[in-house]
Amino acid sequence: MDEERRMVLDMVAAGKLTTEEADQLLVALGAAAPAPAPRPAPVAYAVAPRRAAPGARLSAQQLLELRQQGLSPSYAREIWDAGYTSLTPDQLVELYQHGVKPKFLRELRECGIVDLDIDQITELFTHGVGGRFIREVRDAGLADLTLDELIELREQGIKPEYIREMGALGFADLSLDELAELWHNGVKPEYVRELRDLGLLDNLSDLPR
């Protein structure tokens, strides 16, 4: 309850709630007694907020809806801290319902992937394209893939280790389609090495692509 009270006070300090709306919301949340105490001056609400999201002011009803969805103030605050400060209450709920964690957004941000819309975030999350996967793919040699290509790579089941090993064998310039074709036809790094060791592959460019 202290967490919820703090969020209400943050909203007042940010101008998103009036003092009257805050009183009503605190009573509805059980954070204040039904019998109103003498109302403090507005300055009493002017606590230093940790971080308030810009955008349209939230109503008391919207805050109640967030609570009914099970969305905690700390979740909203961490989403804002990850760089998504202009999400609407409905968008916050959508992220929460998809299971998107603030850590997921922070790791994408560390990879330079920011300013995504809700559909892009949920699609990346659903396909398991997170910061770790993106870093591993880049380290394997594919540093310029688009979001759609990263999703396709994940869907194809092609592992970053495969990309790295094939690159070490001379196939560092393969397109995504070429990688997928080799992968699905069983052309593994072990196969390429065995052909080379038998002298059947004098030139790696002789390998069908």
C-alpha positions in Angstrom: 0.0 0.0 0.0 2.9 2.4 0.7 4.0 1.8 -2.9 0.6 2.7 -4.3 0.3 5.8 -2.0 3.7 6.9 -3.3 2.6 6.6 -6.9 -0.5 8.7 -6.2 1.6 11.4 -4.6 4.0 11.3 -7.6 1.1 11.8 -9.9 0.0 14.8 -7.9 3.5 16.3 -7.9 3.6 15.7 -11.7 0.3 17.5 -12.2 -1.5 14.3 -13.3 -3.9 14.3 -10.4 -5.6 17.1 -8.4 -5.5 16.9 -4.7 -9.2 16.1 -4.7 -8.7 13.2 -7.1 -5.8 11.9 -5.0 -7.9 11.9 -1.9 -10.6 9.9 -3.7 -8.2 7.4 -5.1 -6.4 6.9 -1.7 -9.8 6.2 -0.1 -10.7 3.7 -2.9 -7.3 2.0 -2.5 -7.8 1.7 1.2 -4.8 4.0 1.8 -6.9 6.6 3.6 -9.7 6.4 6.2 -13.2 6.9 4.8 -13.7 9.8 7.3 -11.8 12.7 5.7 -9.2 14.3 7.9 -8.5 18.1 7.6 -7.1 18.5 4.1 -3.5 19.6 4.0 -2.3 22.4 1.8 -1.4 21.3 -1.7 2.3 21.8 -0.9 2.0 18.7 1.4 1.8 16.6 -1.8 4.9 18.2 -3.3 7.2 15.3 -2.5 10.2 14.8 -4.8 9.0 12.2 -7.3 11.5 9.4 -8.3 10.3 9.7 -11.9 7.0 10.7 -13.4 6.0 9.8 -16.9 5.1 12.7 -19.2 2.0 12.7 -21.4 -1.7 12.9 -20.8 -2.8 13.2 -17.2 -4.0 9.9 -15.6 -7.4 9.9 -14.1 -8.3 8.2 -10.8 -10.3 5.7 -12.8 -7.3 4.8 -15.0 -5.2 4.2 -11.9 -7.9 2.0 -10.5 -7.9 0.0 -13.8 -4.2 -0.5 -13.6 -4.5 -1.8 -10.1 -7.3 -4.2 -11.2 -5.1 -5.6 -13.8 -2.4 -6.4 -11.2 0.0 -3.9 -12.6 2.1 -2.5 -9.7 3.5 1.0 -9.5 7.0 -0.4 -9.5 6.4 -2.1 -12.8 5.2 1.2 -14.4 8.2 3.0 -12.9 10.7 0.5 -14.3 9.1 0.6 -17.7 9.5 4.4 -17.7 13.1 4.1 -16.5 13.8 1.8 -19.5 13.0 4.7 -21.7 9.3 4.3 -22.5 7.9 7.3 -20.7 5.0 8.1 -22.9 3.0 4.9 -22.8 -0.7 5.1 -22.2 -2.3 3.1 -19.3 -3.7 0.7 -21.9 -0.2 0.1 -23.4 1.3 -0.5 -20.0 -1.4 -3.1 -19.4 -0.7 -4.7 -22.8 3.0 -5.1 -22.1 2.2 -6.5 -18.6 -0.3 -9.0 -20.0 2.2 -10.2 -22.6 4.7 -10.8 -19.8 7.2 -8.2 -21.0 9.6 -7.4 -18.2 11.4 -4.0 -17.7 14.7 -6.0 -17.9 13.8 -7.0 -21.5 13.4 -3.4 -22.5 16.6 -2.4 -20.7 18.6 -5.0 -22.5 17.2 -3.9 -25.9 18.2 -0.4 -25.0 21.8 -1.5 -24.2 21.9 -2.9 -27.8 20.8 0.5 -29.2 17.3 -0.7 -29.9 15.0 2.1 -28.6 11.7 3.9 -29.5 9.9 0.7 -30.4 6.1 0.7 -30.7 4.0 -1.7 -28.7 3.6 -4.2 -31.6 7.4 -4.3 -32.1 8.1 -4.9 -28.4 5.6 -7.7 -28.1 6.7 -9.4 -31.3 10.3 -9.4 -30.3 9.4 -10.7 -26.9 7.1 -13.4 -28.2 9.8 -14.7 -30.6 12.5 -14.6 -27.9 14.6 -11.9 -29.6 16.1 -10.2 -26.6 19.3 -8.3 -25.8 21.3 -11.5 -25.2 20.3 -13.1 -28.6 21.0 -9.8 -30.5 24.5 -9.5 -28.9 25.4 -13.1 -29.7 24.2 -12.7 -33.3 26.2 -9.5 -33.7 29.3 -11.1 -32.1 29.0 -13.9 -34.6 29.4 -11.5 -37.5 25.9 -10.3 -38.4 25.8 -6.8 -37.0 23.4 -5.1 -39.4 20.3 -7.3 -39.3 16.9 -5.5 -39.2 14.4 -6.4 -36.5 12.4 -8.5 -39.0 15.6 -10.4 -40.0 16.5 -11.1 -36.3 13.0 -12.5 -35.8 13.3 -14.6 -39.0 16.7 -15.9 -37.8 15.1 -16.9 -34.5 12.2 -18.6 -36.3 14.5 -20.6 -38.5 16.2 -21.9 -35.4 19.7 -20.8 -36.6 22.0 -20.5 -33.6 24.6 -17.7 -33.3 27.2 -20.5 -32.8 26.4 -21.8 -36.3 26.8 -18.4 -37.8 30.2 -18.0 -36.0 31.5 -21.4 -37.0 30.5 -21.1 -40.6 32.1 -17.7 -40.7 35.4 -19.2 -39.3 35.3 -21.7 -42.2 35.1 -19.0 -44.8 31.3 -18.3 -45.0 31.2 -15.0 -43.3 29.4 -13.2 -46.1 26.3 -15.4 -46.4 22.9 -13.8 -46.6 20.2 -14.8 -44.3 18.5 -16.9 -47.0 21.8 -18.7 -47.7 22.4 -19.4 -44.1 18.9 -20.8 -43.8 19.3 -23.0 -46.9 22.5 -24.5 -45.6 21.2 -25.0 -42.1 18.0 -26.7 -43.2 19.8 -29.0 -45.7 22.2 -30.3 -43.0 25.3 -28.4 -44.0 26.8 -28.1 -40.6 30.3 -26.9 -39.7 31.4 -30.5 -39.0 30.3 -31.5 -42.5 32.3 -28.7 -44.1 35.4 -29.6 -42.1 35.2 -33.3 -43.0 35.0 -32.5 -46.7 38.0 -30.3 -46.4 40.0 -32.9 -44.4 39.2 -35.5 -47.1 40.5 -33.2 -49.8 37.1 -33.1 -51.4 36.7 -29.4 -50.8 39.9 -27.7 -52.0 38.1 -24.4 -52.2 35.3 -23.5 -49.8 33.6 -21.7 -52.7 33.1 -25.1 -54.3 30.5 -26.0 -51.6 27.0 -25.7 -53.1 25.3 -22.6 -51.9 
